[in-house]
Amino acid sequence: MKQILGFKGEFHFLSNFEPCEVVFEGVTYPSTEHAYQAAKTLDLNIRKLFLLVNASKAKRMAKNIKVREDWNDVRTSVMEGLLRQKFASGTPLATKLMELADCEIWESNWWHDNFWGSCTCDKCGNKGENVLGKLLMKLRDELLST
């Protein structure tokens, strides 16, 4: 089985930074990254600030907000819901995801994210949970089975 080790180049469409409109609790965001970072707060006024910046800045902004108390409990379901919109059946992105039927998808990184991906630095040793990769493969397999 072929492995995808990161979301660059031809696989950038898998990245949460890839432009695609998604809706979270009534607000339309320009990427899953924007929506995911905004979802960390329950304050609608703060959420709307994420609309004013690019995805990279949204990720940085989220480090300075008060995160909702239940975030660790809901973050995976929030991400899955956003990915389901991004890769909705019949869309070009869903088609591209299905074309990776023979691939194991890894969100390899160097910034020590061992929940969503797997950090490849010597300290972390590439032993992350790869939750984002697993969600993408789950959605891909669901799309292929319909």
N, C-alpha and C positions, 0 to 999 in steps of 0.2 A: 504494500500500500504506500502510495506517495505521501510525503508529509509536507504540509505548508507550515513554515516556521516564521510566522510574522506576516504583517499585512501591508507590505510595501509593493511597489511596482504593479504588476498585473493583479495582485491580490489586495490592493488598497481598498477596493469596494467592500471588503470585509470589515474594515476599520470603522469605529464609531465616529471618526472624523469625516467620513465620506458624506458629502451633502445628500440629504434626503429628508423630505418633510415627514415628521412624525408628530402625533398629538399626545400630550400628556395632560390629563385633567383639564381639557378644554382649551389648552394653549398649544398652538402649532409652533414647533421648533425646527430649525434648519438642519439638524442632524441628531442622531441618537445620543451623541456626546452632550450636546446642549441640553436635551431633555433629561438625560440621566443625571447630570450635575444639578439641574434645577430641581429635580425630584428630591434632592437631599434635604430641602427645606420645606416647611409647610407654609411659609410666608409668601403669598402670591406676589406681593410687590418685589420681593427679592428674586423670585422665579423669573419675573419679566425682565430683570436686568440681564439675564443670560441671553436674551434675544439681541442684545446690543453689541455682542462681541463674537469673535471667531471661536471655533471649537477649542483651540489650544488655550485661549484666554479663559474660556468657560471652565475648563478643568482647573486652571490656577485659581480662579475666583472662588471655586467651591471649597478651597482649602481655608478660606477666611469667613465662612458662614457658620452659623449654629446649625449643626446637623440634627435632623429629627431623631427623637429617641429610639424609634423602632427601625432605624435605617438598616442595621445589619440583618434584621428579620425580613425586610421587604426588598432589599436591593436586587436580589436575583430575580424575583418575580417582576420587578419594574423593568429590568434589563430584558427579560424574555418578552414582555409585552411590547417594548420598543422594537426589538428585533423582528417580532412577528409583523409589525407594520412595515418595517423597512424591506423585509423579504416576503411581502404578501404574494400569495399565489397569483400567477399571471403577469407579474411585473418583470421588467428586464433584470432587476437585481435577483429575483427568485430564480430566474433562468440561469444566471451566472453561478449562483450558489449550487444549483442542481448539477451543473457541469463539473462540480468537484466531487462527484459521487465516489470516486476511488481514492479520495484524499482524507488523511487525518489532519485536522486543522488545529494548529497550536498558535496561541497568541504569545509568541516568544518576545521577550523584552529585556532591557538592561536596567530598568528603573525599579527593580525589586517588587514588582507586582506579582505576587505568587498566589493571589486569589483568582483574579480574572485570567491571568496568564501564567507564564513560567519564566522567571528571570534566569538568564544565561550567564550571569557573572560567576566568578569562582566561589564567592561566598554562598550564594544561593544554590548553585549546582543544578539548575534546571529541574527542580523538583516541585514546581508549582501545581496548583489544582487545575488550572486551565479551564475555569468555569465558562469563560466566553467562548473558547473553542468548542467545548462540549455543547453549549447552547446552539451554536451555529450548526454543528453536526446533527443535533436533534431536529432542528428546523428543516435542514436539508433532507434528512431521512423521511420526515413527515411529508414534505413536498413531493418527494419521489414516490411515496406510497399512495398518493391520491390520483 
